[in-house]
Amino acid sequence: MLKINDLVVSYGKVEALKGISLEVEEGKIVTLIGANGAGKSTTLKSIVGLAKPQSGTITYNGKNLLLEDTKNMVRSGITLVPEGRRVFPNLTVLENLKIGAYCRKDAKAIKDDLEWVYSLFPKLKDRSWQQAGTLSGGEQQMLAVGRALMSRPKLLMMDEPSLGLAPLIVKELFNIIKEIHKQGMTILLIEQNAFAALKIADIAYVLETGNITLKGTGQELLTNEEVKKAYLGESTHA
Amino acid sequence: MGHMTLDLFLQHLTNGISLGSLYALIAIGYTMVYGILRLINFAHGDIFMMAVYFSFFGVATFGMPWYAAFIVAIILTALLGMVVERAAYKPLRESPKVNILVSAIGASFLLQNLAVVIFGGRPKAFPTVKLLQEVMTIGSVTLQRLTLVIPVVTLTLLAGLLFLINNTKSGMAMRAVSKDHETAGLMGVDVNRTITLTFGIGSALAAVGAIMWGMKFPQINPTMGVIPGLKCFIAAVIGGIGNITGAVIGGFILGVGEIMLVAMLPSLTGYRDAFAFILLIVILLFKPTGIMGEKISEKV
């Protein structure tokens, strides 16, 4: 579905990505784990056209994504849940969800999807008239995911959804990600929380300072000694 | 300080509200552009001036009936505002804020001098519209019909604008873009189009203000946009820049305050324009975010 080949991105003289290749197959949860500054966000930004690569290719169902404008990503079925949630604080919860469906014209289906999102995140329904800026961090993350779902993506990409959330909320969120995936959505998940991400991932990549150093199934990497040492720590494993 | 009868007070109040309504219409353009781009559009006063000339030529040169000329002028002014945005601001959107600010000042000078070259520096007389300029008496207050029409037009346009911004899809996109260009783009919002639309609306409102200004103060010249432009910018700051209702309130405060100052302290008539600037200083000292303004955290 999505293929990245030998992608190089630099900011000034700093090479953030030094030629990475990865693939997201339809129907899978693919995760990209790595430390701060490894290049995870840059990878996502390149996919949606917010970072301009020096070389390499990104194709989506055979189409060259590097030629597409950011605003057309949603129309082609790719939606990003950006890092730090980035909900519109001055819009109500309902408006945030509606703007997720900004490009859609099928009013009836939008309404059904709104009910679907509300069923996944009942709290959002209770707060639909509240300004999004007044929500807690966890609720804002739920809203950011809900907003993305409202676009009916074929490929849902999430940048560090667990960032800054309490463990209980992270668990809730990952259960919902699993649920969305079960309903047939392809997901590219970027996480620092390696344990949570690997547990639900079909395929996982490890990114280290701009290079992909490991690839395997989520289970394989969970038990990989290097990954355990570098990303999981001993205690998390218990 | 002169003694003032109730009748006289009402007379001044009506004039003040009328002038304030004009300020309000122009101030909305400043506040909308600031809200979406964090830019003070210094060319806004000159776009206002251009609208006056468009109306003038529509009637005087092309012999159009006044209403047709006014409609054409509003459309042309909206287009001019959008062209200025595309030509002078859009190419600099990723540059440091000061570059785009300097570009705004440049656009302002360009429009003024263009007007001198094309329209001539000699003042012209704005066409008269008898229907609106007829004098009438309500109780003991004597005024032009226009004086009553101006606030009605302003408040109607304000209501329409607030409806557009709060209840339509384009309005929702504007509010989203004003907070976060990048994420709005990720949602599929056409950020460039939304910004251009904002300039178009702000300029069209300024054009409506300009036309009524021309009927009220019929002597027109290429620098006539400078002082109203500055005052309306101040009105927007007083109201809380970025907030549309605030801009309208700021406009009313400025208009009524100015007229009342001159009425109550005639010896200060020469300082009429200074009033706005003193008010600006006071606001910046004691409530820099303005009346309706919210604290704006710098984007990282």
Boltz contact constraints between the chains, C-beta under 6 A:
constraints:
  - contact:
      token1: [A, 70]
      token2: [B, 185]
      max_distance: 6.0
  - contact:
      token1: [A, 71]
      token2: [B, 185]
      max_distance: 6.0
  - contact:
      token1: [A, 71]
      token2: [B, 188]
      max_distance: 6.0
  - contact:
      token1: [A, 71]
      token2: [B, 190]
      max_distance: 6.0
  - contact:
      token1: [A, 74]
      token2: [B, 188]
      max_distance: 6.0
  - contact:
      token1: [A, 80]
      token2: [B, 186]
      max_distance: 6.0
  - contact:
      token1: [A, 82]
      token2: [B, 183]
      max_distance: 6.0
  - contact:
      token1: [A, 86]
      token2: [B, 180]
      max_distance: 6.0
  - contact:
      token1: [A, 86]
      token2: [B, 183]
      max_distance: 6.0
  - contact:
      token1: [A, 88]
      token2: [B, 176]
      max_distance: 6.0
  - contact:
      token1: [A, 88]
      token2: [B, 179]
      max_distance: 6.0
  - contact:
      token1: [A, 90]
      token2: [B, 175]
      max_distance: 6.0
  - contact:
      token1: [A, 90]
      token2: [B, 179]
      max_distance: 6.0
  - contact:
      token1: [A, 91]
      token2: [B, 175]
      max_distance: 6.0
  - contact:
      token1: [A, 95]
      token2: [B, 172]
      max_distance: 6.0
  - contact:
      token1: [A, 99]
      token2: [B, 172]
      max_distance: 6.0
  - contact:
      token1: [A, 99]
      token2: [B, 176]
      max_distance: 6.0
  - contact:
      token1: [A, 99]
      token2: [B, 187]
      max_distance: 6.0
  - contact:
      token1: [A, 102]
      token2: [B, 187]
      max_distance: 6.0
  - contact:
      token1: [A, 102]
      token2: [B, 188]
      max_distance: 6.0
  - contact:
      token1: [A, 102]
      token2: [B, 189]
      max_distance: 6.0
  - contact:
      token1: [A, 103]
      token2: [B, 188]
      max_distance: 6.0
